[in-house]
Amino acid sequence: IRMLPARASLVTSLRGMGRRAPKQGKPPILPPSKKVLYHVVHPEWQKPRDVEELLWRRLAYNNAVMSLREVFRQELKAKEQAGTGVEHMREEEERELDGLLAAAEKRNEERRAARAAREAEEMAETREEMLREIEEKLEEEKMRTEKSAAEVRAAIARSANFVTRENLEESILKALESPIVYDFAIDRSGKKYVEEAPVKYQEGTPTRQKGRLYEKTLGPFKAADAEKTTVV
């Protein structure tokens, strides 16, 4: 005998408490009884006069349905002879459908022609715009080329005065003979003071510079400024 733990038995008992007991009956494995197999349900008994009334009503209904069918059959036959029957209706519907299809085809053709004209006009406008843009680009390229050619010609014209290997010594002698001074100063009133041209050959023994003693100040020179410049 296998003993279950107390907790397992408690869980099993709790699970079984919520289950409902099945209905009583025979086991499913047994075949059905003869009463169930051969039970025939009979209609309730009615009075003879009620049966006769219902039968007469049924016969009257069937007679009316047959009469209506005959009337409808005669009407359809008359319409067919007069040319307004089902075949005529079918032909009318076919003609109407053909007319609608023809109208739709005509409308589609008109829209197709309008669309083709619109596309041709848009294509022409696009072509003109593209040609105009190409012409503007060519004009800009031409102007740029002319400007570049002018710059090249100007550079070639200026190159006549460039310093080369052949005229290097001549250019050096010319610069020593006529030096150009680019040092200048401007005071508050806008007056310009240009530095004196340098001396080509130093005369006498050059004085040794001490601090800022020999530094020049461009502009109006005063005695007070001279005293300040003498301070080392």
Secondary structure, DSSP 8 states (H G I E B T S, - for coil): -----HHHHHHHHHHHHT---------TTS---HHHHT---------HHHHHHHHHHHHHHHHHHHHHHHHHHHHHHHHHHHT-SHHHHHHHHHHHHHHHHHHHHHHHHHHHHHHHHHHHHHHHHHHHHHHHHHHHHHHHHHHHHHHHHHHHHHHHHHGGGS--STTHHHHHHHHHHS-----EEE-TT--EEE-----SS--S------TTTT----S---HHHHHHHH--
